[in-house]
Amino acid sequence: MAESVIDVFDRLSGCYDDVLPFFSGFGRLVAERLPEPGPAGRLLDIGAGRGAIAVPARERGYDVTATDAAPGMVARLRQEQPGLDVRLMNAVHLDFPDDSFDVVTAGLVMHLVDDAAAVVREVHRVLKPGGLFAFTVPGREPDGFEFADGANALFGEFARYLPPQGGMGVAFDEIGTLAEAGFDPLRETDLRLDLPLADAETLWRWFQTHGSRKYLDDLPPDRRDEFRRRLLDDLGGRRPLTLRRYVWLHEAQVTRP
Ligand SMILES: C[S@@+](CC[C@H](N)C(=O)[O-])C[C@H]1O[C@@H](n2cnc3c(N)ncnc32)[C@H](O)[C@@H]1O
């Protein structure tokens, strides 16, 4: 049976975001854009991982609750952030009363959950009227954009060698799903992160520390070796090497009275 997304992140929790500050980098960009917290601004971060958003949101003054469905992630976050309220929880069933939070965040999670619409309904329920849902999904590349590395082209090319259910993550209609749950979609913003890479091998190691690991593990071994060889050959001579990625930040507000 295919390994579930939660099991993958549980397995990767010991190395997640260790090689490059990718998720923590995007998490800071999201946290910076949140509104000023009110006197008792309560923020729920779902699929919190190692606290990419939860930690800087707390630094900004929010009263943060971080949740994740992978026990390993929860254990690591508790260990690294002893003062943070961290709970093991699947985002499909949020164990909080209605109208509990001013802000809910979800960094690069919504495209991974089994039922994004169900999660959006739960988020809507636990937000106070006027509350904000801010979440990121992997970005669409703006027109004319070229990847600073050739890896995305390889991911596209090798997808045909994946078994059914291979890899992870599905796009969904974010705006339609928000509107259906009763949100007023406010804004879509593309966020960009450039991270210098010491060498091509660093990029390969980075792929082992998050969701792309499942894609690579799901390839037949000879194709995986070929992917690695092509990546290293392609990038080996290029200097400087930069990992440039985009995510889309969606912000939406609860409209119920
Ligand atoms: C790509 S990571 C993002 C983590 C963090 N938000 C960040 O930006 O680094 C996805 C996280 O979502 C969690 N996750 C996946 N499915 C989930 C679900 N149904 N409910 C709660 N967490 C989930 C995983 O365990 C993992 O920690």
The ligand as a Tripos MOL2 file, in Angstrom:
@<TRIPOS>MOLECULE
LIG
   27    29     1     0     0
SMALL
NO_CHARGES

@<TRIPOS>ATOM
      1 C1          5.3510   20.4620    3.6150 C.3       1 LIG1
      2 S1          5.1100   20.2860    5.3250 S.3       1 LIG1
      3 C2          4.8420   21.9820    5.8120 C.3       1 LIG1
      4 C3          5.1010   22.1910    7.2790 C.3       1 LIG1
      5 C4          5.1160   23.6440    7.7130 C.3       1 LIG1
      6 N1          3.8420   24.2670    7.5560 N.3       1 LIG1
      7 C5          6.1860   24.3930    6.9670 C.2       1 LIG1
      8 O1          5.8690   25.3340    6.2420 O.co2     1 LIG1
      9 O2          7.3460   23.9770    7.0910 O.co2     1 LIG1
     10 C6          3.5030   19.5960    5.4680 C.3       1 LIG1
     11 C7          3.1140   19.3070    6.9020 C.3       1 LIG1
     12 O3          1.7200   19.0160    6.9360 O.3       1 LIG1
     13 C8          1.5060   17.9240    7.7920 C.3       1 LIG1
     14 N2          0.2410   17.2970    7.3800 N.ar      1 LIG1
     15 C9         -0.0060   16.5960    6.2520 C.ar      1 LIG1
     16 N3         -1.3000   16.2140    6.2100 N.ar      1 LIG1
     17 C10        -1.8770   16.7150    7.3290 C.ar      1 LIG1
     18 C11        -3.1910   16.6820    7.8510 C.ar      1 LIG1
     19 N4         -4.1870   16.0450    7.2150 N.pl3     1 LIG1
     20 N5         -3.4310   17.2930    9.0200 N.ar      1 LIG1
     21 C12        -2.4380   17.9410    9.6770 C.ar      1 LIG1
     22 N6         -1.1760   17.9970    9.2440 N.ar      1 LIG1
     23 C13        -0.8920   17.4000    8.0770 C.ar      1 LIG1
     24 C14         2.7390   17.0600    7.6330 C.3       1 LIG1
     25 O4          2.9330   16.1910    8.7210 O.3       1 LIG1
     26 C15         3.8290   18.1110    7.5130 C.3       1 LIG1
     27 O5          4.3600   18.4660    8.7590 O.3       1 LIG1
@<TRIPOS>BOND
     1     1     2 1
     2     2     3 1
     3     2    10 1
     4     3     4 1
     5     4     5 1
     6     5     6 1
     7     5     7 1
     8     7     8 2
     9     7     9 1
    10    10    11 1
    11    11    12 1
    12    11    26 1
    13    12    13 1
    14    13    14 1
    15    13    24 1
    16    14    15 ar
    17    14    23 ar
    18    15    16 ar
    19    16    17 ar
    20    17    18 ar
    21    17    23 ar
    22    18    19 1
    23    18    20 ar
    24    20    21 ar
    25    21    22 ar
    26    22    23 ar
    27    24    25 1
    28    24    26 1
    29    26    27 1
@<TRIPOS>SUBSTRUCTURE
     1 LIG1         1 GROUP 0 **** ****
